[in-house]
Amino acid sequence: MKTAIFGVAGLLLLTACAGNRAPAQNISPALHPNLAAAQRLCADAFDKVAEAQRINEWDMNGHAQKAKDLLVQINDELKQAALAANASRRN
Protein backbone atom coordinates (compact mmCIF):
# COMPACT_ATOMS: atom_id res chain seq x y z
CA MET A 1 0.00 0.00 0.00
CA LYS A 2 2.79 2.42 0.91
CA THR A 3 4.57 1.60 -2.34
CA ALA A 4 1.48 2.51 -4.35
CA ILE A 5 1.08 5.80 -2.48
CA PHE A 6 4.73 6.72 -3.04
CA GLY A 7 4.44 5.71 -6.70
CA VAL A 8 1.41 7.94 -7.25
CA ALA A 9 3.08 10.81 -5.36
CA GLY A 10 6.19 10.45 -7.51
CA LEU A 11 4.15 10.45 -10.70
CA LEU A 12 2.32 13.59 -9.63
CA LEU A 13 5.61 15.28 -8.82
CA LEU A 14 7.08 14.40 -12.21
CA THR A 15 3.94 15.66 -13.96
CA ALA A 16 4.07 18.93 -12.05
CA CYS A 17 7.72 19.45 -12.90
CA ALA A 18 7.17 18.70 -16.58
CA GLY A 19 4.34 21.23 -16.73
CA ASN A 20 6.61 23.92 -15.33
CA ARG A 21 9.48 23.68 -17.80
CA ALA A 22 10.41 27.14 -18.95
CA PRO A 23 10.61 27.83 -22.68
CA ALA A 24 14.05 27.10 -24.10
CA GLN A 25 16.05 29.83 -25.75
CA ASN A 26 17.68 27.74 -28.45
CA ILE A 27 17.35 29.75 -31.66
CA SER A 28 20.49 31.42 -32.97
CA PRO A 29 20.10 35.21 -32.90
CA ALA A 30 22.73 35.41 -35.64
CA LEU A 31 20.66 33.26 -38.02
CA HIS A 32 17.15 34.23 -36.94
CA PRO A 33 17.13 37.47 -34.94
CA ASN A 34 13.35 37.88 -35.00
CA LEU A 35 12.59 34.29 -33.99
CA ALA A 36 15.22 34.45 -31.24
CA ALA A 37 13.66 37.69 -29.98
CA ALA A 38 10.24 36.03 -29.97
CA GLN A 39 11.69 33.19 -27.91
CA ARG A 40 13.06 35.66 -25.38
CA LEU A 41 9.63 37.30 -25.14
CA CYS A 42 8.02 33.87 -24.54
CA ALA A 43 10.49 33.19 -21.74
CA ASP A 44 9.81 36.63 -20.23
CA ALA A 45 6.05 36.06 -20.41
CA PHE A 46 6.44 32.61 -18.83
CA ASP A 47 8.42 34.17 -15.97
CA LYS A 48 5.76 36.86 -15.44
CA VAL A 49 2.97 34.28 -15.31
CA ALA A 50 4.98 32.19 -12.84
CA GLU A 51 5.47 35.27 -10.67
CA ALA A 52 1.74 36.00 -10.82
CA GLN A 53 1.08 32.42 -9.70
CA ARG A 54 3.47 32.83 -6.78
CA ILE A 55 1.93 36.14 -5.69
CA ASN A 56 -1.60 34.73 -5.96
CA GLU A 57 -0.59 31.52 -4.20
CA TRP A 58 -1.35 29.50 -7.36
CA ASP A 59 -5.10 30.18 -7.08
CA MET A 60 -6.02 30.95 -10.68
CA ASN A 61 -8.24 27.97 -11.49
CA GLY A 62 -5.57 26.46 -13.74
CA HIS A 63 -5.64 29.29 -16.26
CA ALA A 64 -2.14 30.54 -15.49
CA GLN A 65 -0.72 27.04 -15.89
CA LYS A 66 -2.55 26.65 -19.21
CA ALA A 67 -1.03 29.97 -20.35
CA LYS A 68 2.43 28.70 -19.39
CA ASP A 69 1.84 25.45 -21.27
CA LEU A 70 0.79 27.42 -24.36
CA LEU A 71 3.90 29.61 -24.11
CA VAL A 72 6.05 26.47 -24.12
CA GLN A 73 4.11 25.22 -27.16
CA ILE A 74 4.59 28.57 -28.94
CA ASN A 75 8.28 28.42 -28.15
CA ASP A 76 8.54 24.92 -29.61
CA GLU A 77 6.80 26.12 -32.79
CA LEU A 78 9.25 29.01 -33.08
CA LYS A 79 12.11 26.50 -32.96
CA GLN A 80 10.42 24.43 -35.66
CA ALA A 81 10.08 27.58 -37.79
CA ALA A 82 13.81 28.24 -37.43
CA LEU A 83 14.61 24.64 -38.37
CA ALA A 84 12.33 24.87 -41.40
CA ALA A 85 14.04 28.09 -42.49
CA ASN A 86 17.42 26.40 -42.08
CA ALA A 87 16.28 23.44 -44.20
CA SER A 88 14.94 25.68 -46.96
CA ARG A 89 18.27 27.52 -47.11
CA ARG A 90 20.09 24.24 -47.75
CA ASN A 91 17.82 23.24 -50.65
C-alpha positions as a Markdown table, in Angstrom:
| # | Residue | x | y | z |
|---|---|---|---|---|
| 1 | Met | 0.0 | 0.0 | 0.0 |
| 2 | Lys | 2.8 | 2.4 | 0.9 |
| 3 | Thr | 4.6 | 1.6 | -2.3 |
| 4 | Ala | 1.5 | 2.5 | -4.3 |
| 5 | Ile | 1.1 | 5.8 | -2.5 |
| 6 | Phe | 4.7 | 6.7 | -3.0 |
| 7 | Gly | 4.4 | 5.7 | -6.7 |
| 8 | Val | 1.4 | 7.9 | -7.2 |
| 9 | Ala | 3.1 | 10.8 | -5.4 |
| 10 | Gly | 6.2 | 10.5 | -7.5 |
| 11 | Leu | 4.1 | 10.4 | -10.7 |
| 12 | Leu | 2.3 | 13.6 | -9.6 |
| 13 | Leu | 5.6 | 15.3 | -8.8 |
| 14 | Leu | 7.1 | 14.4 | -12.2 |
| 15 | Thr | 3.9 | 15.7 | -14.0 |
| 16 | Ala | 4.1 | 18.9 | -12.0 |
| 17 | Cys | 7.7 | 19.4 | -12.9 |
| 18 | Ala | 7.2 | 18.7 | -16.6 |
| 19 | Gly | 4.3 | 21.2 | -16.7 |
| 20 | Asn | 6.6 | 23.9 | -15.3 |
| 21 | Arg | 9.5 | 23.7 | -17.8 |
| 22 | Ala | 10.4 | 27.1 | -19.0 |
| 23 | Pro | 10.6 | 27.8 | -22.7 |
| 24 | Ala | 14.0 | 27.1 | -24.1 |
| 25 | Gln | 16.0 | 29.8 | -25.8 |
| 26 | Asn | 17.7 | 27.7 | -28.4 |
| 27 | Ile | 17.3 | 29.8 | -31.7 |
| 28 | Ser | 20.5 | 31.4 | -33.0 |
| 29 | Pro | 20.1 | 35.2 | -32.9 |
| 30 | Ala | 22.7 | 35.4 | -35.6 |
| 31 | Leu | 20.7 | 33.3 | -38.0 |
| 32 | His | 17.1 | 34.2 | -36.9 |
| 33 | Pro | 17.1 | 37.5 | -34.9 |
| 34 | Asn | 13.4 | 37.9 | -35.0 |
| 35 | Leu | 12.6 | 34.3 | -34.0 |
| 36 | Ala | 15.2 | 34.5 | -31.2 |
| 37 | Ala | 13.7 | 37.7 | -30.0 |
| 38 | Ala | 10.2 | 36.0 | -30.0 |
| 39 | Gln | 11.7 | 33.2 | -27.9 |
| 40 | Arg | 13.1 | 35.7 | -25.4 |
| 41 | Leu | 9.6 | 37.3 | -25.1 |
| 42 | Cys | 8.0 | 33.9 | -24.5 |
| 43 | Ala | 10.5 | 33.2 | -21.7 |
| 44 | Asp | 9.8 | 36.6 | -20.2 |
| 45 | Ala | 6.0 | 36.1 | -20.4 |
| 46 | Phe | 6.4 | 32.6 | -18.8 |
| 47 | Asp | 8.4 | 34.2 | -16.0 |
| 48 | Lys | 5.8 | 36.9 | -15.4 |
| 49 | Val | 3.0 | 34.3 | -15.3 |
| 50 | Ala | 5.0 | 32.2 | -12.8 |
| 51 | Glu | 5.5 | 35.3 | -10.7 |
| 52 | Ala | 1.7 | 36.0 | -10.8 |
| 53 | Gln | 1.1 | 32.4 | -9.7 |
| 54 | Arg | 3.5 | 32.8 | -6.8 |
| 55 | Ile | 1.9 | 36.1 | -5.7 |
| 56 | Asn | -1.6 | 34.7 | -6.0 |
| 57 | Glu | -0.6 | 31.5 | -4.2 |
| 58 | Trp | -1.4 | 29.5 | -7.4 |
| 59 | Asp | -5.1 | 30.2 | -7.1 |
| 60 | Met | -6.0 | 31.0 | -10.7 |
| 61 | Asn | -8.2 | 28.0 | -11.5 |
| 62 | Gly | -5.6 | 26.5 | -13.7 |
| 63 | His | -5.6 | 29.3 | -16.3 |
| 64 | Ala | -2.1 | 30.5 | -15.5 |
| 65 | Gln | -0.7 | 27.0 | -15.9 |
| 66 | Lys | -2.5 | 26.7 | -19.2 |
| 67 | Ala | -1.0 | 30.0 | -20.3 |
| 68 | Lys | 2.4 | 28.7 | -19.4 |
| 69 | Asp | 1.8 | 25.4 | -21.3 |
| 70 | Leu | 0.8 | 27.4 | -24.4 |
| 71 | Leu | 3.9 | 29.6 | -24.1 |
| 72 | Val | 6.1 | 26.5 | -24.1 |
| 73 | Gln | 4.1 | 25.2 | -27.2 |
| 74 | Ile | 4.6 | 28.6 | -28.9 |
| 75 | Asn | 8.3 | 28.4 | -28.2 |
| 76 | Asp | 8.5 | 24.9 | -29.6 |
| 77 | Glu | 6.8 | 26.1 | -32.8 |
| 78 | Leu | 9.3 | 29.0 | -33.1 |
| 79 | Lys | 12.1 | 26.5 | -33.0 |
| 80 | Gln | 10.4 | 24.4 | -35.7 |
| 81 | Ala | 10.1 | 27.6 | -37.8 |
| 82 | Ala | 13.8 | 28.2 | -37.4 |
| 83 | Leu | 14.6 | 24.6 | -38.4 |
| 84 | Ala | 12.3 | 24.9 | -41.4 |
| 85 | Ala | 14.0 | 28.1 | -42.5 |
| 86 | Asn | 17.4 | 26.4 | -42.1 |
| 87 | Ala | 16.3 | 23.4 | -44.2 |
| 88 | Ser | 14.9 | 25.7 | -47.0 |
| 89 | Arg | 18.3 | 27.5 | -47.1 |
| 90 | Arg | 20.1 | 24.2 | -47.8 |
| 91 | Asn | 17.8 | 23.2 | -50.7 |
